[in-house]
């Protein structure tokens, strides 16, 4: 009887483990600052930390907008900066879809950072 009980308990434990393993199939959490319309790239230099070039691309890797930002230390690790860049990205995607022309230095980023 003890052997039967141990076998049944082992089967029940394995069943619970397998059921909980199937329940782990959740979608990854995507941060709010990530846009589904495209992405942005910041180019900077260690020797000139106040000068940056920001390029915005759509999901097809087409350059939508380019801006040089001078005199501002831009920290892309901060969530607020990422959210502001997301707003500029989405605005530039809409502008590019209307005109199909790459824009440059319209001061969208400089305006939103102030």
N, C-alpha and C positions, 0 to 999 in steps of 0.2 A: 504494500500500500504506500510506503514511503517513497519507493522508487517511482511509482505512478504519479504521486503528488509532485515530486521534483521535476519530472518530465513535463507535466502539464503547466507548472509554473514557468519553466523555461520557454515553452511554446507561447504562453501568454506574454511574457516579457519581450520576446522577439517580435511578436505581433505588434505590441505597442511601439517598439522602436521603429519598426518598418512603417507604421502608420504616421508616426511623427516625422519621419524622414520625407515622406511624400507631402506633408503639409508645409514644408520649407520652400516650396516653389513660388515665392513672392517676387514681384517685379522690383528692381532696384529703385531706390529713391533718387530722383533727379533733382538737383538743387534748383531753386527759383531763378538764379542768375543765368542758367543755361537756356539759350533760345533754341527753338526748333526750326528757326528760319535761317540760321547761319552761325558764324563765329567771328571773333576778332583776334588780332595779333598785335602785341605791343613790342616795338623795337626800341631799345634804349642802350646807353653806353655807360659803363661804370665810371668813366672819366668825366662824363657830363650827365649827372643824375637828374637834371632839371629839363632835359630835352628828350622828347619821345616822338616816335612816329607810330600812329595807330592805323591799322588797316582793317577794314570790315569786308568779309566775304560771305556769299550765300552758300548753301549746301552743295552747290555745283562747283565750288572753288572759283567763282568769278569775283574779281575785285569790284566792290560796290562803291566804296568811299575810302579816302585816305586823308589823314589830317596830321600835321606836325604841331605838337603842343610844346611850347617853350615856356620856361619859368615856373613850371609846376612839377612837384615831385609826385609822381603817380605810383601808388602802391597797389598792384593788382591783387594782393592777398586780402585786401579789405573787401568785405561784402558790399558795402555801399558803393564803392568804385565799380565793382562788377555789375551791380544793378543799373548804375548810370550808363555804363557801356552797353548793356543789353538794350536800354531804351534807344540809344543812338543807333545801334545795329538794326533794330526793328524799324526805326524811322528811315534809315538809309535803304533798307530792303524795299519799303513801300515807294520811296522816291526812285529807286532804280527800276522797279517794275513799271513805273509810269513812263520814264524817259529812256531807259536802256542805255544810259550813259554814265560812266564812272565820274563821280564828282570828287573834287579835291579842295581841301582847306576852306570849308564853309563855316568853320568855327562852331560846329555842333557840339563837339566834346568840350571845348573851352567854355562855352556858354553853360553847359550842364554841370560842369565842375565848380562853378562859382556859386 
